[in-house]
Amino acid sequence: MTDTVIDVRRLPPPERHAQIFAAFQALTPGQAIELHNDHDPRPLHGQFLAQWPNQFDWAYVEAGPDLWRVRIQRKAAGKSCCGCCGG
């Protein structure tokens, strides 16, 4: 399976995160997007942690200085468990 590449370098900064979030939400578990950016998208990672905790994997493929490539993969939804049964 080939990852969908989202190159946000050509988009105006106010439009970038919305496009990335929409692409991530369209993924099924196991699918991934590869983000291409002109800077380290560390703030975006923080937004993913806040919005989708434990629902994605984040891996740097290339770390600058001119091109940053990050693979963001949707994980399978975890089951909700209170922990009382040991499960």
C-alpha positions in Angstrom: 0.0 0.0 0.0 1.3 3.4 -0.9 1.0 6.3 1.5 -0.8 9.4 0.4 1.7 12.3 0.1 0.6 15.7 1.3 3.0 18.4 0.3 1.9 21.5 2.3 4.9 23.6 1.2 2.8 25.1 -1.6 -0.2 25.9 0.6 -0.7 29.1 2.5 0.2 28.4 6.2 -3.4 29.0 7.5 -4.7 26.1 5.3 -2.0 23.5 6.1 -3.3 22.0 9.3 -6.9 21.7 8.1 -5.8 19.8 5.1 -3.6 17.5 7.1 -6.3 16.8 9.7 -8.9 16.1 7.0 -6.5 13.6 5.3 -5.8 11.9 8.6 -9.5 11.6 9.4 -10.1 9.9 6.1 -7.6 7.1 6.8 -8.7 3.7 7.9 -6.6 1.9 10.5 -3.2 0.9 9.0 -3.2 3.6 6.3 -0.8 6.5 6.5 -0.1 9.9 5.0 3.4 11.2 4.4 3.6 14.9 5.2 6.2 17.1 3.3 6.9 20.4 5.0 9.5 23.1 4.9 10.1 23.1 8.7 9.8 20.6 11.6 6.1 20.1 12.2 6.6 19.6 16.0 3.6 21.9 16.9 1.4 19.8 14.6 2.6 16.7 16.5 1.3 18.3 19.7 -2.0 18.9 18.1 -2.3 15.3 17.1 -1.4 14.2 20.6 -4.2 16.4 22.0 -6.8 15.4 19.4 -6.1 11.8 18.7 -4.2 10.3 21.7 -2.9 6.8 21.1 -4.5 6.7 17.6 -1.5 7.4 15.4 2.1 6.6 14.9 4.5 9.5 14.0 7.8 8.8 12.3 10.3 11.2 10.8 11.4 10.0 7.4 13.6 13.0 6.6 14.5 15.8 9.1 15.5 18.9 7.2 17.0 21.3 6.8 15.0 22.1 3.7 12.6 19.2 3.6 10.9 17.5 6.5 9.0 14.3 5.7 6.8 12.7 8.4 4.8 9.5 8.1 1.6 9.6 10.1 -0.2 6.3 10.4 -3.6 5.7 11.8 -3.7 3.0 14.4 -6.5 0.6 15.1 -9.0 2.0 17.6 -8.2 0.7 21.1 -10.8 -0.9 23.2 -12.0 0.9 26.2 -11.4 -0.9 29.5 -11.6 0.1 33.1 -8.8 -2.3 34.0 -10.7 -4.1 36.7 -10.8 -7.4 34.9 -7.1 -7.4 34.0 -7.9 -7.0 30.3 
